[in-house]
Amino acid sequence: MTFIANVGLPFDQLDAEGEFVSMAAIREISRVAEEAGFCGGSVTDHPAPSNNWLENGGHHAQDPFALLGMVAAATDKLRLQTGILVLPYRNPFITARAVATLDVFSGGRVTLGVGAGYMKKEYAALGVDFETRNDLMDEFILAMKAAWTGDEFSFVGSDYSANGIRINPPPAQRPHPPLLIGGNAKRAIRRAVDLGDAWYPFLSPEMVTNTARTVNLSDEADLRRSLDYFHDYAAKSDRPTPPIVVCSGLFSVQPGWSAQEALDRIGKYRELGFSGGDVGIVAAKRSEWCDQARKFGEEVLAKLG
């Protein structure tokens, strides 16, 4: 099976004027990512981040659907991934419509990574109850699946009711674009098996996962415990084919990186049963980002089966 290697798109970098926040940057970077051999490009989701979080290592994020629409226009085959979309932030039918529109007009290239999020202040700013976010996640996935049929449907949610609604056209991918269920907690793993097409764990240093209020998967022992739980739960489910595992935070391309290090890391996660992962490229300039993406394509992606 071909390893699914995605790349984080750097359009959240605002500190280098003109380097990443322009249509020219979107065209160049998206095309380079496609030509380098990455399967998809991913963007994040923070419509109202707190200033304190931004000042302590957080990052800005552009509107994911507007941004991915521009990426779609600049490319032919690069998949358009949210990594992740915080699902409870938006009414599920607003999201279902946006996903269907992007999928139809891109020729079926959307991969929808979703998660519950962790920022209380952002939840408050958007008027959504933070404490019910996991219940909303499950509910909203079911609501979107009903909307994506293209048929008339009814759905009663926690504080909304859809009666005799129809959303057309449905997504080009049937029954819907792949759903990558983000999160490291056991509830997220169960959600991935019950409702998703992939479990999308977040591999990162403990400091980052503590900030994100999620289970730490910074070493192999942590990861194996979670994978054991995933496989045990999947085996007990009614699904004939379990979801795959695609991770965020697979490898960081930064000064001093080596192709062998990347290949070894990918090989390790392949042995653990991963089908893919997201690569990050650290660069202050657009030209540097593109150079590193091309190098990764030539020295790593070209060697993957």
N, C-alpha and C positions, 0 to 999 in steps of 0.2 A: 504494500500500500504506500502510495506517495505521501511523504511527510508534508503536512500543511504548515507552511512557514509564512506568517503574516508579519507586517511591519507597522509599528506605530507611526502615524503621520504627524509631523512636527508643527502643525499650524496653531498650536497653543503657545508658541514662543513669541512673546511680544517685545522682548528686550532688545532685539536686533532689528531696528527699523527697516522695513522693506525686505528683509531676508525671508520671512516665512508667511507674512500676513498680506498676501496680494494674490490676484488672479494669476499673475505670472508665476508665482511660487507654486501655486496649486497645479498649474499645467506641467511645470518642469519636474517637480518632485513626484507627482503621481505617475507621469510617464516613465521616469527613471525607475520607480518601484516596480512597475509592470515589466519593463524591459529587463530588469535585474533578475526576474523570475519569482518574485514574491507572489504568493497566492492572493493575498488581500492586503488592504491598508485599513487600519483601525483608528477611530477617533473616540475621545472621551466625552463625558456629559456632566457639566457643572453650570447650570443656568444662573445660579445665584450663590457663588461661594463666599464664605465669610472672609473679611480682610485679615483677621487673625490667622486663619488657615493659610491664606496666600503668603503672608509674611513669614510663615514658619514651614516652608517647603512645599506648599500647595501650588497649584497651577491653574491658569485660566483654561477655558474650553470654549470653542466656537459651537454654535448650534449644530448638532450632529447631522440633521437631515439636510439643512441648507448646504453644509460643507460637503457631505457625501454626494449631493446632487452635482456640485461643481466638479468633484473628483470623477464622477461617472461621465460627465461631458468631456473630460480630458483624456479618458482611457477607453479601451475596448474590451478588456477581459479581467482587469483587476477587480477582485471582490470588494464590496463596500461593507465594512464591518464596524459596528458599534462595540467599543470595548472599554467600558460597558455603558449601556443606556440605563439610567436609574428609572426603572419602570413605574414605581408609584408616583413619580413627580407629575405625570400627565394622565388625563382621562384616557382609558384604554382604547377608545374608539378614535381619538385624535391620533394616537400612536399607530393604530391599525391602518388608518388612512394614509399616514405619512409613509409607513413601511410599504404598503401596497403601491403607492404612487412611485416611490423610488425603485421598487423592484420591477414594475412594468416598464418604466421608461429607461431603465438600465439594461433591460434584456435579461432579467433574472439573476442579478449579481449581489443581492443583499445577504449578509450574514448578520443576524441580530443577536448580539451579546447583551444580556440583561442581568441586572443585579438589584439588590435592595438598597444599596447605598449605606452611608454611615454618618452623614453630616447633619446633626440636629438643627443647626442654624439655617441650613439650606432648606430643610423640610419646613421649618417655621416660616421662612420667607415665602415659600410656595403654598402655604396654607394646607399642608398635608400632615397628618398625625404620624409622628416618627415611630411611636410604639406599635402601631398596627401595620408597619411596612411589610412584614413577612406575610401576613394574611392578605394584604393588597397584592403582593407579588403573585400569589397563587390564583387569586381571583382575576387579576388583569390578564394573565396568560390565557385563562379559559375564555375570557371575554373577547380577546383578540382572535383566538382560534374560531370562535363563533362568527366573528365579523369577516374573517378571511375566506369563508366558504363561498362568498358571492351570492348566497341565497338569502331570502328573508329570514330573519332570526329575532328572537326575543331573549333578553338576558337581564336578570335582576341583580344589581350589585349592592355594595354596602351603602352607598348614598346616591345612587342613580338607577334609572330603569330604562332599558331599551325595549320598545315594543313594536314589532313589525318593521324592523330596520333592515336596510340592505345597502351594502357598500360595494360599489363596482367601479372599475374592474378589480377583481381579486388579484393577489400577487401572481406574478408569472410563474414562480416556483410553487408547485402544488404538493401537499396542501398549503404550505406556507414556507417562507425562507427558513433556513436552519436556525434553530433557537439554541444558543450557547448560554447555559445557566451559570452565572457567576456566583462565587462565594465559596468559602472554605469550611463553613460550619456544616454539621450533619443535616440540618434542615435544608440547606442549599443542595447538598448531595442528593437527598431524597427528592427534592424538586426536580433536579436534573433527570433523574431516572423516571419519575412519574410524568413529567410534562415537557422535557426538553429533548434535543437531539445530541447534545454534548454537555458534559460537565466542564466548567471553565474555571478551574482554581487559579488563585493568585499566588504566584511564587515570588516571595520578596523577603528581604531581611526583616527580623523580628520587630525592629523599630517601626517599620512602615505598616506592618500588619497590626501592630498595637494601636497605631494612630487610626487605622481603618476599622478598629473594633471587630476584627475577624480572627479566626483560628490561624495560628502561625504555622506556615509550611516552609520554614527556612532550611530544613535539613532533610536528609533522606528518610530518617526514622519517622519524622512527623508525616512525611508524604506517604510512606508505606502504610501507616496506620489508617490514614484517610482513604487510600486506595483499597485497602482491605474492606473497609466499611462500605465503600462504593460498590465493590464487586459482590459482597455479601447481600447488600440490599437489592442490587440488580438481579441477582440469581433468584431472589424470592418474589420478584415482581412478575407481572403477567406479560411483560414485553418479550417477544421472541428474539429480538435483537437489541442488546443494551446500547445506551448512548456511548459515543466515543469520548475521549478525554483530550481536550485542547487547553493548554495553559497560557496564562498571561505571565510575563516576566521570565520567559525562557532564557534569553541571552541579551546582554547589553553590549553594544558595539561602542567602545570608547577608546581613547588613546591607549596604545599598548596591547590591544586585543590581538588574538591570533586565530587564524582559520582552524588550526588543529584544536584549539581550546573549544571553539564553537562546535566543531564536528564531534568532539568527545562528549560534550554536554548533550547535544541532540541525540547521540547514540545512547547515552545513559537513559534519557527519558523515553526513548523508543523501547528500550529493554523493559522499562517499567510499564509499558502499555500505552504511552501517549501517542496520539495520532497527529499532533501538531502543537504549535506554540507561537507566541508573539515575540518578535525581536524589537528591541529599542535601539535607536541610533542617537548617540550624544554628539551634537555638533552645534557650533555657534553661528556658522555661516551656511547658506544654502548650498554653495559649491562643495563644501566639506561634507555635508549630509549626502549629497548625490555621489560624491567620490566613494564614500564608505559603503553606500548601498550597492554601487556597482562592484566594489571589491568583494562584498559579502556574497553577491550573486555569483561572481566568477570563482571564488575560492571555497565557498560553502554550498550554496544552493545547487550549483552545477554538479556537485558530487553526491547529492542525496538521491536515493531511489524513489 
